Every structure is written in C-alpha cells, then in structure tokens.
C-alpha cells in the first residue's frame, strides 16, 4: 500500500544496544548489589501498563518495582536498580537493527517520516546522534509527561506526529516492536500498524495490519 507518511518507533525497532541485553542487566544487578530476580524478557513483560513516569529514573523505578513484585521480591530495591541501570547503560551505545537503515532511506523516498518514541528527548537524542539520525525525521515526538505528552499507547504522541506531518491517520502507518504501545496506539488512531515480532511471544492481544520479523521486510508493506 502507498502511504502519505511513515512513522517509526526507536528502541528495538530502529536500534538496539551494542552490548548484550542479558549482560547489561546482570551488570545492573551487580552494581546495585541486588540478587538478580528477572531476565531481559521478564523485564520487558513487566514494562506493560506501567504508571506514567516524568523522568527516565522514575520509569526504571516503576519497571524494576513491577518486576520485583512479579518475582516475589521486595520492590524497595527498585530505586537502587534504577540508579544502577542509568549508570550502566550508555544510551549512545546503540546500533541499527537489521534492515533499519535501508528502511529509513526507502521511507524518505516515499514521503515524510516521523519518529514516535516512548523515551525522553535527552536520552533518545543521544541514540539518534550515535546513529547519524539527527536530521532524519520530518517530525519527532518524545515522551514528556510534565508537558502533556504521555507515552504510547496514549493518543497524544500520535496526534502530535500526525499534526506535524500534516497527514490523515488513515494515510499513515506506524512501525514498532511493542504490541501494547505501538500497535494498540496506532490502531486506536485509525493508522495502519506494522509489528516487528522479536520472538517474545505469539499471543497477539492487539492485531497489527502487518507482522514482520525485521525491517528487512519493509518493502513488502509499502
């Protein structure tokens, strides 16, 4: 299908950490002096439906608190783990996911391109700079709850992107790896959605317009 504009998520869609996620998580627990109680997959699962956070630190506190509760661990360890995570993970240490660079180039050939990410501007800009993408998007929307921009799947980030791109939602597609944030959010706006299935489970709580294994399949949907 031909779209007037194409929007992308950032984390785990366009980029991923250079270091192994399991190693980073292990280092985070070691730095915090806490016995490890979850895997990267379990931490990802815990990220669904978290309370809105005003800062990256607060997000990680919510995340580790939820993961601890599910593991039967005292959530009081969450602040130490949040601090350790920020100290351990360098946002600039990222690389393109398979097919992402080419997909962005192809998208730009077709029309305006948007970025709708659940990260804060300061952190996400470091990733964009590392990837050489500071000028790659015609519209960028970052989470900023203090200024009225809650995370996806809230409609606000999508509305801001669509307004900046001056396109109708029915003529736009959003591509992301998260069924809850990306697919549900786009579907609710009347946008088409493409879900990148990273193998974290096959039970689809929200139905994407397209299901991909990576952005190497980008041409098949546009």
HUGIDA-V269498 format. One record per helix or strand of 2 or more residues. SS is the DSSP state (helix for helix, strand for strand). FROM is the first residue (numbers start at 1). TO is the last residue. If there is no record, write none. Layout:
# HUGIDA-V269498
<<SS/FROM/TO> <SS/FROM/TO>>
This chain:
# HUGIDA-V269498
<<strand/5/8> <strand/15/17> <helix/21/32> <helix/40/46> <helix/56/71> <helix/75/88> <strand/94/96> <helix/100/110> <strand/112/116> <helix/121/131> <strand/139/141> <helix/145/147> <helix/155/165> <helix/169/171> <strand/172/176> <helix/179/189> <strand/192/196> <strand/210/212> <helix/215/220>>
